[in-house]
Amino acid sequence: MEHTGGAMLFGATVQRTDIRMNPQPRRVIIVDDDQHINNLVAEVLRDEGFEVHCCFTSAEALGVAQRIRPDLMVIDLQMETRDAGLGLLRALRANPATADIAVVICSADSLALHQQTQQLAAHGATVVSKPFRLDQLVAAVARLL
């Protein structure tokens, strides 16, 4: 795939938009056990001006979040366990140092998303279903920041 100012995921192209409002780059942590998803989302968000950190487990992500205090996290719902993303979200909200981090939860399992919608909403998470269009993800990030 040639990268020419947009990026593709599952056949959809996202055009670059300038959502940078702050001279300091906003920090984002992407948490997904799929390296391809991590790399693709990281590339798109870096192109948008974000400082991006990638993690592959909820435990790793929690440690990085406590250390760098990101503005936003994009978290896969199902990683090492079926509800690892929800567990990470709960841990973030329970810690005063990370409680106010904006969170986008992603999952390809629409049934799991449906079953956990109330819990995710109660913890202030925005939900994006996989497969997602990158422009939808970028728009969700922009709305939260």
Sequence and secondary structure as in RCSB ss.txt:
>XXXX:A:sequence
MEHTGGAMLFGATVQRTDIRMNPQPRRVIIVDDDQHINNLVAEVLRDEGFEVHCCFTSAEALGVAQRIRPDLMVI
DLQMETRDAGLGLLRALRANPATADIAVVICSADSLALHQQTQQLAAHGATVVSKPFRLDQLVAAVARLL
>XXXX:A:secstr
   SSEEEETTEEEE      SSS  EEEEE S HHHHHHHHHHHHHTT EEEEESSHHHHHHHHHHH  SEEEE
ES SSSTTHHHHHHHHHHHSTTTTT EEEEEES HHHHHHHHHHHHHTTEEEEESS  HHHHHHHHHHH 
